[in-house]
């Protein structure tokens, strides 16, 4: 019984001790909470900034609200007048920060500064204050940017930086070699990525240049690889004729037709039409009146001289194995080419055409200037043969004479109004050889040219 009484007494003592300890802990906690609340009240009523606060690298720690406000206004004004360059590979644009949307209105920054460590619940406020003892608070995050101004600045440069995809194309270099101008993808300004770069720069005085983000958005229809696969590596044939630049309209028509013809690409298995390539000869398209041959006479007509271009193309074709599918001779002998080697064209009635039956593409290159007209056919030189073209006169056709009486002439006098010129019948043959060995010979054409009548005007 004595032992049992002692145990009960011990339990009571332990219970009193625990109550005492708990009471002390609760009193300490309450005191700590009261201290924290009073300290927080003092903090919030003390109008100074916490430690480790900065703007644009300027330390604002411990400053009064009034002093911090003055500095914030000064820093914002300086930054708004600072210039930032927007740069791409080819362009440079310079704007002030204000023009890019940077606002020198200090209200948001001042509000942010005054609320550091004073926002949220008591725990959040103390969490910030304790962290501020070693963690920097950079005020740049509270800078206000006018997105409308930023968007307007980007719109100003967007068109300059937007390009359409560029197809690869052939060109002839200064040495007469065929070369490829590479294809380019279409580009556009990535406005959002660029805008983010500008936002970051506006908040960082150390940054004075922002790279414009240019993205590619379209593939060309014809790539560099497409043209390389055609294996056009040299000259298959070339042919030259000559003309007088003194006949200005005719020279003009020749040069204009050449401009439409130059660098025409005919793929393997494709076809070529001179009329479709050069287009209709009309005043609206720039063609002029010059001498043409029509019904056995020389007269002025629209597009005179274009037939010399088609003839020069035909001369180059004759010296390849390309298959000519349409060609007509003039009614009279041409002065700038051997008989049987001309090709007359007229819109809607006569055309020069051929098929590219080579396994590789061919390229026509035409030039005209200083009285020299040249057409060169480029292709894969592994297909090139040694070709000789010959005009053969089969017979001449004598001209006739017509006499016209002019009563206005004195007796016994006369003059020749038009000199006669005999016509002829001819054939054109071609010999094809490879490495000096003749592969075959053939007759290409058989043509007849009218004689030109002699006209004599005489007195009665």
Secondary structure, 3 states (H helix, E strand, C coil): CHHHHHHHHHHHHHHHHHHHHHHHHHHHHHHHHHHHHHHHHHHHHCCECCCCEEECCEECCCCEHHHHHHHHHHHHHHHHHCEEEEECCCCEEEEECCCCCECCCCHHHHHHHHCCCCCCCHHHHHHHHHHCCCCCEEHHHHCCECHHHHHHHHHHHHHHHCECCECCEEEECCCCCEEEECCECEEEECHHHHHHHHHHHHCCCCCCEEECCEEEEECCCCCHHHHHCCCCCEEEEEEEEECCCCCHHHHHHHHHHHHHHCCEEECCCCEEEHHHHHCCCCCCCCCCEEEEEECCEEEEEECCCHHHHHHHHHHHHHCCCCEEEECCCCCCCCCCCCCCCCCCCECCCECCEEECCCCCCEEEEEEEECCEEEEEEEECHHHCCEEEEEEEEEEEECCCEEEEECCCCCCCCEEEEECCECEEEEEEEEEEEECCEEEEEEEEEEEEECCECEEEEECC
